[in-house]
Amino acid sequence: TLFFQIPKAPAEEERVFIKSLLENYTLSVTHLNNYLRCPRLFYYNNILRVPSAKTHHQAYGTAIHESLKDWLLGAAESSPVPTKQFLIEQFEHHLSREILSKQEFRGGLELGQKTLAAYYDHYSQTQNTNVLVEYNFASHGVTLDGVPITGKLDKIEVLDEAAKTVHVVDYKTGNPDSKSAELAPGGEYRRQIAFYQLLCNNSQKFPYKMVSGEIDFVQPSKKSQQFIKKSFTITEDELNNLKTLILDVYSDIQNLRFLSPDEFETCGECEYCKPLKQ
């Protein structure tokens, strides 16, 4: 339990050390969402970067993302588009590289093969193949009123080459039936799409304008057995509110507010808060 304690009055040496870690700090939407969920979680995961093993769910999600990336790259670069078998073989390849027990691997492989086969059958004929895959803004130097922000986008679909408009897609591998709060205004998934729009439209190097975004669930609804995509058109008010939130959180981070637990309410649920309740 002592390992997880944050001192109420951190020593000056600790503050100097943490400040050094923040010298070239750039805010991503994952960091933003972690901070809003729990500043303690943000501190250990994103500043100290305490090592933690992937769960089998995270390993499965990584393999799904990587196989879809491989398929999309193939579809964008060659004709005809890669087959369903190619997608499934890439999934098996990426899953085999994860650290899993034999039982976890077998279970994940069976689920992934079934899910990706159905996903391919449902979307292969309507897939936009004029795409940018895993587009990384790290080298763009994007700032909002002096706050550096970054991100890597799963998929960017070009809507109109002449108008330079794009639609951004983020894949999720969880059950869509339990994600209504995340998709609602103020929810993490909608905030993620809005953050990406700020990234795209404030970059001096990105040649397109993002006009819409989407959360694409690569797992059918358990209720309806249907695949679900949730599209968003983010309003200017939402973008302005998010910009204000980013500035506030960045200020909190630079002022090391996460080192002072008396100033915020811990979530009580993350792996860094639970030991404190025991």
N, C-alpha and C positions, 0 to 999 in steps of 0.2 A: 504493500500500500504506500509506503514512504516514497517509492520510485515515482509515483504519480503526483505527489504533492507539489504544488506551485507555492513558493514562499509568499507570505502576505506582504513582506517588505523585501523584495529581491535585493541582493547585495549589488553594490555598484559595479563590481567586476562582472557579474552576470549581465547587467544591463549593457555594459560596454560590449560584451561578447555578442549579445543578441543584436545590438545595433550594427555590429560588423556584418552579421548575416543578412541584414536588410539593406546594405549599401547599394546593391544592384537589384533590389527586389522588384519584380513585375507581377501584377495581379492577374490571375486567370479566373474564370467563372467558377471553377472547382474550388479554388481558395476562397472566393467570395461566399459561395454557398456553405462551405465548411465553417467559415467565421460566423455566418448568420445562424447556423445550426448550433454551434458551440465554440466560443473562443478558445477553450481548452483543447478541443479536437484540432482546431486550426494550428495552435501552437506546436503540438507534438507531431502532427502529420506533415504540416507544410513549412514550418520554420526549423524545428529540430530534425525533422524527417526520421523519426524513430522507425527502425526497420520492423516490418510485419509481414508475415507470410500471406500470400493470396489465399482467399477462401476458394473452394471448388466452384462456387458461383462466379467469382471474379475471373477464374481461369477459363471457365466456359465462355463468359462474355468476351474475353480477349480473343479466344479462338474464333468466335462468331464474327467479331469485327474484322479480324485479319483475313478471314476467308472471303468476306464480302468485299473487302478492299482489293484482294487479288482478282476477284471476278470482275469488279468494276474497271480495274486497270486493263484487264484483258478485253473487256467490252469496248472500252474507249480507244484501244490501240489496234484492234483487229476485227476482221469480218470473216465468217459469221461470229456472233458473240460466243463466249465460252459456254460449254454445256452445263447441265445440272450436275453431271458426274464430276466435272472439274471443280465446281463449288464445294461439293461434299468431300472430295479428296483433299482439297485445301484445308477444309475444316479439320479433318482427321490429322493432317500433317501438323497444324498449329496446336491442336489439342495434345498431341503426343509430346510436344515440347514443354508443356506445363508440368509442374510437380504435383502429381495426383496419385492416390492409391489406385490399385487395379480396379476396385469396385467403383470409385469415383470416375475413373476413365471410361469404364464400360457404360455406366449410367449416362455420363455426359455425351459420349459418342452416339449412343442410341437416340437420345433426345435431340441432339444436334442434327443428325442425319434426317430424322423424321421432320423436324422443324424447317430445315433449309430446303428440303425437297418440296414441302408444301409452299414455302415462301417463294421459291423459284417458279413453281407452277402458277402461282397467283399473280406474280408481277413481271415475269420475264418478257411478256409481249408488250408491256406498256412502259418499260424501263427507259428513262432518258439516259442515253449513253454519252451525251455531250457534258462531261462532268470533270470536276477537279476533285481528287480523292486525298483525304487526310492533309488538307491544306494548312500549312503552319505559318502563323503570323509572327513567330519569334524574331525574325530578321527585319520586320517592318518598322519597328520603333514607334508603334502607335501610342499616343498619349491623349488623355482627356484632362484638360486644364492642368497639365504637368504630371498627371498620374499615368505611369506606364502600364499598359494592359496587353495581354497576349492570349492566344488560344490556338488549338488545332481542331479543324472542322472535319467531321467524318466525310461529308459529301457536299459539294456545291454543284447544283444543276444550273447550267446556262439556259435561261429562258429565251432571251432575244440577244443575238450576237450584235446586232446593229445598235440596239438601245443599251447594251451592256448591263442587262438586268439578270439577277440570279436568285435562286431559291436554295436555302441551306437546309440540309437534312442531318439529323442526329439520330443514330441508332440506339435503341434500348432493348435489353434482353429480358427484362422482368415481365411479370404478368400485368397487362394493361388495366385489368379490372380494379387493381388496387392503387392506381396512380392518379385519381381524379384531383387530389389536393395539389400534386406536383404540376398538373396541367392547368390549373385554375390561375387567374390573375394573382400575382404575388407568389406563385409556386415556383419551385426550383427549376422545373423543365421550361416553363414559359420565360423565366428570368434568363435561362441559358440562351434561348433563341434571341431575346432582346440584347443580351451581351454580345452575341455574335454580330448582330446588326450594327452595334456601336463600333465593333472592331472593323467590319467591312467598310463602313461608310466614313470612318475617320482615318483609314490608312491612305497614305500618299502613294503607296506602291500597288495596292490592289486595284485592278483595272475595271472592276464591276461595281454595280450598286445592288445591294441586297434589298429585295422588296418583300420577301416573305420567308418563312421558315417552317420546319416540320419536325415533329417527333415521330419516328417510324419504329413501331414495336415489332421486333423480329421474333415474336412468339404470339400465337393466336390467343384471343380472349378465351378463358376457360368457360365463360358463360355462353358466348355466342359461337365459339369455334372459328370466328372470323379474325383476319388480320386487321389491325387498326393503325391508321395514321392520323395524327392530330396536327392540322396546319394552323399557323398563326400569321396574322398581319399586325405587326406591332405599331401602336400609335405613337405620335410625337410626345404625348404626355407621358406614356410609359417610358420612352427613351430618356426623357428629361428627369423623371423620377429615379430611374436606374442610375443615371449619371450622378445625381445628388447622393444616392446611396453609396456608389463606388467611392466618391470623394470622402464621405464620412468614414467608411470602413478603412480606406487607405490611411486616413489621418489617425484613426484608432491604432492601426498596426504600427505606424511609424512612431507613435507615442507609447508603444508597448503596453497598451491597455490590457492585453491578454495575460500580462504578468500580474495583474491585480484582480484576483477573483472577487474581492468585495465590490468591484464596480460593475459586475455583470452576473447574470443568473446562469449557472451551468445547466447543461441539458439533463444531466442525471442518467443518461442512457448510453452514451458512447463508452468505448473501452477505457477512456481516461477519466471518466466521471464515476462509473459504476464502483470501482474499488473504494471510493470515498464514502459510499453509502453503506459499506459492509462493516 
